[in-house]
Amino acid sequence: MTICPEQLRKALHHVWPSASLPALPDLPQQLNLITDSRKLTEGDVFVAVPGSQRDGREYIEQALASGASLVLAHTKESDVRLEGQVLFLPHLSLRLGELGRTLFDVPSGLEIIAVTGTNGKSSVTHYIAELSEQLGTAAGVIGTLGVGRPGKLLESGLTTPGPLALQATLGELARQGVKRVALEASSHALDQQRLDAVNVNVGVFTNLTRDHLDYHGSMAAYAAAKAKLFRRTELALAVVNGDDPLARLMLAGCDENVRVLATGSDEAVTLRVLDWQPHALGQQALIATPEGEKALQLGLVGRFNLDNALLAMAVLYGLGEPLDAIFEAAAALSPVSGRMACYGGNNAPSVVVDYAHTPDALQSALGALRAHLGSQGKLWCLFGCGGERDTGKRAEMAKVAEQLADHVVVTDDNPRSESAEQIRQQIHAGFAGSVPVDDRGDRRQAI
């Protein structure tokens, strides 16, 4: 996030127009805005705001000692003031997005589609971008797997970047010629208002199942965080999975002028699944649409990937693309990295890699593979649970794996600061002994 001092001065005047901004100290001609003091180098501008886990203002002295040329610090006071190299800005934490949008020159006409839900966000955002590109609109993706154009992603580290990084990414994508961006809106990001200065045109809801209770505390609070996406005043289109019982809750806060489209098996939805047939190389379905019944061919594994594809297709339809062109383009959709990605086959075992990290996602993945497997095949499931996350789902995932797999292997999956062995023990507590279970902490050995 490199800028020049004049850009910073203009942006500060734009966001705090009524304030009497003091003259800034001499600054290097190239400035990097840094929100993590550990990543700061000499000459950088340190942005110090309170966060959900730490308060960046506690690291101001450390940042200055590391050579920060300026510190932008959050204050609840109404006046802007400069103390040495620290510029205190009223309610900076709430205005970071606006500051970033101005600094990085994010065009107002950039079309932004935000996808929220427990499972499917990465797939839906990628399918939206792929379909858009095939139909002639340059598109980008921001999410768990990275940022950039389809097939050319750069690692980002967060599902939804912080306000400054998000605006910088949007500005960079726009400079690359991107006209439409599909981004993952995590519950953390919505709760922490990271999208507040993003002009979201379309909101998409995939589903809601147990996850992130370590952060939200309850399913009600988790659902409420997701629903914030659909209360945005600038929203023009909402697309929801009509089969999820919480879809109505998501839509309850929508403005009456928001157009609503739904997908699923219910008679009231826009794109309705009438028939579904899995096969070795993908699946086919018969879909009822506003223009009659249409056949859909997908080279994707798993019934839930049909659900994900339909959500993306409904978005494109809501944005004005012809249905026939959308159905034709959908046939060329490619699997998303780590989402039911298939390897092997022929004379070797078929191996499927999926990101499933919740009981519901694991159930969907294993159930989908059962449908594609046939009566003679055997299904092995290798999984683990991440550390410092919802501990209650560990035994639940074991129950799902035992119910749907013929053999289970429990392994480590990024334990973070927790004991990897203890995590595996908590997983094993969910097994009833109905199928063979191996314990292999080393993931390479497990595979």
C-alpha positions as CSV (number, residue, x, y, z in Angstrom):
1,M,0.0,0.0,0.0
2,T,2.4,2.6,-1.3
3,I,1.4,6.3,-1.5
4,C,3.1,9.7,-1.6
5,P,2.8,12.4,1.1
6,E,0.5,14.6,-1.0
7,Q,-1.9,11.7,-1.5
8,L,-2.0,11.3,2.3
9,R,-2.6,15.0,2.9
10,K,-5.5,15.1,0.4
11,A,-7.1,12.0,1.7
12,L,-6.9,13.3,5.3
13,H,-8.6,16.6,4.2
14,H,-11.2,14.7,2.4
15,V,-12.2,12.4,5.3
16,W,-11.9,15.1,8.0
17,P,-12.9,18.2,5.9
18,S,-14.1,20.3,8.9
19,A,-10.9,19.7,10.9
20,S,-8.0,22.0,11.0
21,L,-5.3,19.6,10.0
22,P,-1.8,20.5,11.3
23,A,1.2,20.5,9.0
24,L,2.6,17.0,8.8
25,P,6.3,16.3,9.6
26,D,8.7,15.8,6.7
27,L,7.9,12.4,5.2
28,P,9.6,10.1,2.7
29,Q,8.3,10.4,-0.9
30,Q,7.1,6.8,-0.8
31,L,5.0,5.8,2.1
32,N,3.7,2.4,3.2
33,L,0.7,2.3,5.5
34,I,1.1,-0.5,8.0
35,T,-1.4,-1.8,10.6
36,D,0.8,-4.5,12.1
37,S,3.8,-3.0,14.0
38,R,5.7,-6.3,13.5
39,K,5.8,-5.6,9.7
40,L,6.9,-2.0,10.0
41,T,10.2,-0.8,8.4
42,E,11.9,2.6,8.6
43,G,9.8,5.4,7.0
44,D,6.5,3.6,7.1
45,V,3.3,5.2,8.4
46,F,1.9,3.2,11.3
47,V,-1.9,3.1,11.6
48,A,-2.9,2.5,15.3
49,V,-6.5,1.6,16.0
50,P,-8.2,-0.6,18.5
51,G,-9.0,-4.1,17.3
52,S,-11.0,-7.1,18.4
53,Q,-8.0,-8.7,20.1
54,R,-5.3,-6.0,20.5
55,D,-5.2,-2.2,20.5
56,G,-2.8,-0.9,18.0
57,R,-2.2,2.3,20.1
58,E,-0.3,0.1,22.6
59,Y,2.4,-0.3,19.9
60,I,2.9,3.4,19.0
61,E,6.2,3.7,20.9
62,Q,7.5,0.5,19.4
63,A,6.6,1.7,15.9
64,L,8.4,5.0,16.4
65,A,11.4,3.2,17.7
66,S,11.4,1.1,14.6
67,G,11.5,4.2,12.4
68,A,7.9,5.1,11.6
69,S,7.8,8.5,10.0
70,L,4.3,9.1,11.1
71,V,1.6,7.4,13.3
72,L,-2.1,7.8,12.5
73,A,-3.9,7.1,15.8
74,H,-7.6,6.6,16.7
75,T,-9.1,9.0,19.3
76,K,-12.6,9.4,20.6
77,E,-12.0,13.2,20.9
78,S,-13.6,15.5,18.3
79,D,-10.4,17.4,17.3
80,V,-7.5,16.4,15.2
81,R,-4.2,17.0,16.9
82,L,-0.5,16.3,16.3
83,E,1.8,15.3,19.1
84,G,5.3,14.9,17.8
85,Q,5.0,12.3,15.0
86,V,1.6,11.0,16.2
87,L,-1.5,12.4,14.4
88,F,-4.7,11.7,16.4
89,L,-7.7,11.4,14.2
90,P,-11.3,11.3,15.5
91,H,-12.9,7.8,15.2
92,L,-10.2,6.6,12.8
93,S,-11.1,3.0,13.3
94,L,-14.6,3.7,11.9
95,R,-13.2,5.7,9.0
96,L,-10.3,3.6,7.9
97,G,-12.3,2.3,4.9
98,E,-13.3,5.8,3.8
99,L,-9.6,6.9,4.1
100,G,-8.5,3.8,2.1
101,R,-11.1,4.4,-0.6
102,T,-9.8,7.9,-1.1
103,L,-6.2,7.0,-0.9
104,F,-6.3,4.2,-3.4
105,D,-8.8,5.9,-5.7
106,V,-11.4,3.1,-5.8
107,P,-13.8,4.0,-8.6
108,S,-17.5,4.4,-7.6
109,G,-18.6,2.4,-10.6
110,L,-16.8,-0.8,-9.6
111,E,-19.4,-3.5,-9.3
112,I,-19.0,-5.4,-6.0
113,I,-20.7,-8.7,-5.1
114,A,-20.3,-9.8,-1.4
115,V,-20.9,-13.4,-0.6
116,T,-21.5,-14.5,3.0
117,G,-22.4,-17.9,4.6
118,T,-20.7,-20.7,6.5
119,N,-19.8,-22.9,3.5
120,G,-19.4,-22.2,-0.2
121,K,-18.1,-18.6,-0.2
122,S,-14.9,-19.4,-2.0
123,S,-16.6,-21.5,-4.7
124,V,-19.4,-19.0,-5.3
125,T,-17.1,-16.0,-5.6
126,H,-14.9,-17.9,-8.0
127,Y,-17.8,-19.1,-10.1
128,I,-19.2,-15.5,-10.3
129,A,-15.8,-14.3,-11.5
130,E,-15.4,-17.2,-14.0
131,L,-18.9,-16.7,-15.4
132,S,-18.4,-12.9,-15.7
133,E,-15.1,-13.4,-17.6
134,Q,-16.7,-15.9,-20.0
135,L,-19.5,-13.5,-20.6
136,G,-17.2,-10.5,-21.3
137,T,-16.9,-8.7,-18.0
138,A,-13.4,-8.5,-16.4
139,A,-13.7,-9.8,-12.9
140,G,-11.7,-10.3,-9.8
141,V,-11.9,-12.3,-6.6
142,I,-11.1,-11.4,-2.9
143,G,-11.2,-14.3,-0.4
144,T,-9.7,-17.2,1.5
145,L,-7.7,-18.4,-1.5
146,G,-6.3,-15.0,-2.4
147,V,-7.0,-12.0,-4.5
148,G,-6.8,-11.3,-8.2
149,R,-8.2,-12.5,-11.5
150,P,-9.4,-16.1,-11.8
151,G,-6.4,-18.4,-12.1
152,K,-4.0,-15.6,-11.1
153,L,-4.5,-15.3,-7.4
154,L,-2.0,-13.8,-4.9
155,E,-2.2,-15.0,-1.3
156,S,-3.8,-12.5,1.1
157,G,-4.0,-14.2,4.5
158,L,-7.5,-13.3,5.5
159,T,-10.9,-14.3,4.1
160,T,-11.9,-10.6,4.1
161,P,-8.9,-8.2,4.4
162,G,-8.9,-5.3,6.8
163,P,-10.4,-1.9,5.7
164,L,-7.2,-0.4,4.3
165,A,-5.9,-3.6,2.6
166,L,-9.4,-4.2,1.2
167,Q,-9.6,-0.7,-0.4
168,A,-6.0,-1.0,-1.7
169,T,-6.9,-4.3,-3.3
170,L,-10.1,-2.9,-4.9
171,G,-8.1,0.0,-6.2
172,E,-5.4,-2.3,-7.7
173,L,-8.0,-4.5,-9.3
174,A,-9.7,-1.5,-10.9
175,R,-6.3,-0.3,-12.3
176,Q,-5.9,-3.8,-13.9
177,G,-9.2,-3.2,-15.8
178,V,-11.5,-5.2,-13.5
179,K,-15.1,-4.0,-13.6
180,R,-16.7,-6.5,-11.2
181,V,-15.3,-8.0,-7.9
182,A,-16.7,-11.0,-6.1
183,L,-15.5,-10.9,-2.4
184,E,-16.1,-13.2,0.5
185,A,-17.7,-11.4,3.4
186,S,-16.8,-13.3,6.6
187,S,-18.9,-12.9,9.8
188,H,-15.8,-11.4,11.5
189,A,-15.5,-8.8,8.7
190,L,-19.2,-7.8,8.9
191,D,-19.1,-7.6,12.7
192,Q,-15.9,-5.5,12.6
193,Q,-17.3,-3.2,9.9
194,R,-14.4,-3.9,7.5
195,L,-16.8,-3.4,4.5
196,D,-18.4,-0.1,5.8
197,A,-16.8,2.0,3.0
198,V,-17.3,-0.6,0.3
199,N,-20.2,0.1,-2.1
200,V,-21.8,-3.4,-2.2
201,N,-24.2,-3.8,-5.2
202,V,-25.1,-7.5,-4.6
203,G,-25.4,-9.6,-1.4
204,V,-25.3,-13.4,-1.6
205,F,-26.2,-15.9,1.2
206,T,-25.0,-19.5,0.8
207,N,-26.0,-21.2,4.1
208,L,-25.5,-21.0,7.9
209,T,-24.3,-23.9,10.1
210,R,-22.2,-24.1,13.2
211,D,-18.9,-22.2,13.0
212,H,-17.0,-19.4,14.7
213,L,-18.8,-19.8,18.0
214,D,-15.5,-19.1,19.7
215,Y,-15.9,-15.5,18.4
216,H,-19.6,-14.9,18.3
217,G,-20.6,-16.9,21.3
218,S,-24.0,-18.1,19.9
219,M,-25.6,-19.1,16.7
220,A,-28.0,-16.2,17.1
221,A,-25.1,-13.7,17.2
222,Y,-23.4,-15.5,14.3
223,A,-26.5,-15.2,12.2
224,A,-27.0,-11.6,13.1
225,A,-23.5,-10.8,11.9
226,K,-24.2,-12.4,8.5
227,A,-27.5,-10.6,8.2
228,K,-25.8,-7.2,8.4
229,L,-24.8,-7.6,4.8
230,F,-28.5,-7.4,3.7
231,R,-29.3,-4.3,5.7
232,R,-26.9,-2.2,3.6
233,T,-28.7,0.8,2.1
234,E,-26.8,0.7,-1.2
235,L,-27.7,-3.0,-1.9
236,A,-29.6,-3.4,-5.2
237,L,-29.8,-7.2,-5.5
238,A,-30.0,-10.1,-2.9
239,V,-29.4,-13.7,-4.0
240,V,-30.1,-16.4,-1.4
241,N,-30.1,-20.2,-1.0
242,G,-33.8,-20.7,-0.6
243,D,-33.3,-24.2,0.9
244,D,-31.6,-22.8,4.0
245,P,-34.1,-22.1,6.8
246,L,-32.3,-18.8,7.7
247,A,-32.6,-17.3,4.2
248,R,-35.7,-15.4,5.4
249,L,-33.9,-14.0,8.4
250,M,-31.2,-12.7,6.1
251,L,-33.7,-11.0,3.9
252,A,-35.8,-9.5,6.8
253,G,-33.6,-6.4,6.9
254,C,-33.6,-5.8,3.2
255,D,-34.9,-2.5,1.8
256,E,-38.2,-2.9,-0.1
257,N,-36.4,-1.8,-3.3
258,V,-33.9,-4.6,-3.2
259,R,-34.5,-7.2,-5.9
260,V,-34.5,-10.7,-4.4
261,L,-33.6,-13.9,-6.3
262,A,-33.4,-17.4,-4.8
263,T,-32.1,-20.9,-5.8
264,G,-32.9,-24.4,-4.5
265,S,-35.6,-27.0,-4.6
266,D,-38.5,-24.9,-3.3
267,E,-41.3,-24.0,-5.8
268,A,-40.9,-20.3,-5.0
269,V,-37.2,-19.9,-6.1
270,T,-35.9,-18.4,-9.3
271,L,-33.7,-21.2,-10.3
272,R,-35.2,-24.5,-9.1
273,V,-33.6,-28.0,-9.3
274,L,-36.1,-30.4,-10.8
275,D,-33.8,-33.4,-11.3
276,W,-30.2,-34.2,-10.5
277,Q,-27.9,-36.9,-11.8
278,P,-24.3,-37.3,-10.6
279,H,-21.8,-39.2,-12.8
280,A,-18.1,-40.0,-12.7
281,L,-17.0,-36.7,-14.3
282,G,-19.5,-34.3,-12.8
283,Q,-23.2,-33.9,-12.8
284,Q,-26.2,-32.9,-14.8
285,A,-29.5,-31.2,-13.6
286,L,-32.8,-30.0,-15.0
287,I,-33.5,-26.5,-13.8
288,A,-36.8,-24.6,-13.8
289,T,-36.1,-21.0,-14.7
290,P,-38.2,-17.9,-15.5
291,E,-37.8,-18.8,-19.2
292,G,-38.7,-22.5,-18.9
293,E,-36.9,-25.7,-18.1
294,K,-33.2,-25.8,-19.0
295,A,-30.6,-28.6,-18.9
296,L,-27.4,-27.8,-16.9
297,Q,-24.1,-29.8,-17.3
298,L,-21.4,-29.3,-14.7
299,G,-17.9,-30.7,-14.6
300,L,-18.0,-30.4,-10.8
301,V,-18.3,-33.0,-8.1
302,G,-20.9,-32.8,-5.3
303,R,-24.5,-31.7,-5.1
304,F,-23.5,-28.7,-3.1
305,N,-21.4,-27.5,-6.0
306,L,-24.6,-27.4,-8.0
307,D,-26.0,-25.2,-5.3
308,N,-23.0,-23.0,-5.4
309,A,-23.1,-22.8,-9.2
310,L,-26.8,-21.9,-9.2
311,L,-26.1,-19.0,-6.8
312,A,-23.4,-17.6,-9.1
313,M,-25.7,-18.1,-12.1
314,A,-28.5,-16.3,-10.3
315,V,-26.2,-13.3,-9.6
316,L,-25.3,-13.1,-13.3
317,Y,-29.0,-13.3,-14.2
318,G,-29.8,-10.6,-11.8
319,L,-27.1,-8.4,-13.3
320,G,-28.8,-8.7,-16.7
321,E,-26.9,-11.6,-18.5
322,P,-29.0,-13.8,-20.7
323,L,-30.0,-17.2,-19.2
324,D,-29.0,-19.3,-22.2
325,A,-25.5,-17.7,-22.2
326,I,-25.2,-18.3,-18.4
327,F,-26.1,-22.0,-18.7
328,E,-23.6,-22.5,-21.6
329,A,-20.8,-20.7,-19.7
330,A,-21.5,-22.8,-16.5
331,A,-20.6,-26.0,-18.3
332,A,-17.0,-24.7,-18.4
333,L,-16.7,-23.9,-14.7
334,S,-13.6,-25.4,-13.1
335,P,-13.2,-26.8,-9.6
336,V,-11.9,-24.3,-7.1
337,S,-8.5,-25.1,-5.5
338,G,-9.0,-27.2,-2.4
339,R,-12.8,-27.4,-3.0
340,M,-13.6,-31.0,-4.1
341,A,-10.5,-31.0,-6.2
342,C,-10.1,-34.4,-7.8
343,Y,-6.8,-36.3,-8.4
344,G,-5.8,-39.8,-9.4
345,G,-8.3,-42.2,-10.9
346,N,-7.9,-44.7,-13.7
347,N,-5.9,-47.5,-12.1
348,A,-5.0,-45.4,-9.0
349,P,-7.3,-44.5,-6.1
350,S,-9.3,-41.3,-6.7
351,V,-8.3,-38.6,-4.2
352,V,-10.5,-35.6,-3.5
353,V,-9.2,-32.6,-1.5
354,D,-11.8,-30.4,0.2
355,Y,-11.6,-27.5,2.6
356,A,-14.5,-28.9,4.7
357,H,-13.9,-27.5,8.2
358,T,-17.3,-27.7,9.8
359,P,-19.6,-30.7,10.6
360,D,-22.1,-29.6,7.9
361,A,-19.4,-29.1,5.3
362,L,-17.9,-32.5,6.0
363,Q,-21.3,-34.1,5.8
364,S,-21.9,-32.4,2.4
365,A,-18.5,-33.5,1.0
366,L,-18.8,-37.1,2.1
367,G,-22.4,-37.4,1.1
368,A,-21.6,-36.0,-2.3
369,L,-18.7,-38.5,-2.8
370,R,-21.0,-41.3,-1.8
371,A,-23.4,-40.3,-4.6
372,H,-20.5,-40.4,-7.1
373,L,-18.8,-43.5,-5.7
374,G,-21.2,-46.3,-6.7
375,S,-22.0,-49.4,-4.8
376,Q,-18.6,-51.2,-5.0
377,G,-16.3,-48.3,-3.9
378,K,-14.9,-47.6,-0.5
379,L,-14.7,-44.1,1.0
380,W,-11.8,-43.2,3.3
381,C,-11.9,-39.8,5.1
382,L,-8.8,-38.1,6.4
383,F,-9.4,-34.9,8.5
384,G,-8.3,-32.8,11.4
385,C,-9.4,-29.7,13.2
386,G,-7.6,-26.4,13.6
387,G,-6.5,-25.0,16.9
388,E,-7.9,-21.9,18.6
389,R,-11.2,-22.4,17.0
390,D,-14.6,-23.7,18.0
391,T,-13.8,-26.8,20.1
392,G,-17.4,-28.1,20.2
393,K,-17.3,-29.1,16.5
394,R,-14.4,-31.5,16.9
395,A,-16.4,-34.5,18.2
396,E,-19.3,-33.6,15.9
397,M,-17.0,-33.9,12.8
398,A,-15.9,-37.3,14.1
399,K,-19.6,-38.4,14.2
400,V,-20.1,-37.3,10.7
401,A,-17.0,-39.0,9.4
402,E,-17.9,-42.3,11.1
403,Q,-21.4,-42.1,9.7
404,L,-20.5,-41.6,6.1
405,A,-17.0,-43.1,5.6
406,D,-15.8,-46.7,5.5
407,H,-12.5,-45.8,7.2
408,V,-11.4,-42.7,9.0
409,V,-7.9,-41.2,9.6
410,V,-7.5,-38.4,12.1
411,T,-4.5,-36.1,11.7
412,D,-3.3,-32.6,12.6
413,D,-4.5,-29.5,10.9
414,N,-2.8,-26.3,12.0
415,P,-3.1,-26.6,15.8
416,R,-1.7,-23.1,16.3
417,S,-0.9,-22.7,20.0
418,E,-3.0,-25.7,21.2
419,S,-1.7,-29.2,21.8
420,A,-2.1,-31.1,18.6
421,E,-2.5,-34.4,20.5
422,Q,-5.3,-32.9,22.7
423,I,-7.2,-31.7,19.6
424,R,-7.0,-35.2,18.2
425,Q,-8.2,-36.6,21.5
426,Q,-11.2,-34.3,21.4
427,I,-12.0,-35.5,17.9
428,H,-11.7,-39.2,19.0
429,A,-14.3,-38.6,21.7
430,G,-17.0,-38.4,19.0
431,F,-16.3,-41.9,17.6
432,A,-18.6,-44.8,18.5
433,G,-16.4,-47.6,17.1
434,S,-18.5,-48.5,14.1
435,V,-15.7,-48.1,11.5
436,P,-11.9,-48.4,11.6
437,V,-10.2,-45.2,12.8
438,D,-6.5,-44.5,12.6
439,D,-4.6,-41.7,14.4
440,R,-1.7,-40.2,12.5
441,G,-0.6,-36.8,13.8
442,D,1.9,-36.3,11.0
443,R,-0.1,-35.2,8.0
444,R,2.3,-36.6,5.5
445,Q,2.3,-40.0,7.1
446,A,-1.5,-39.8,7.4
447,I,-1.9,-39.2,3.7
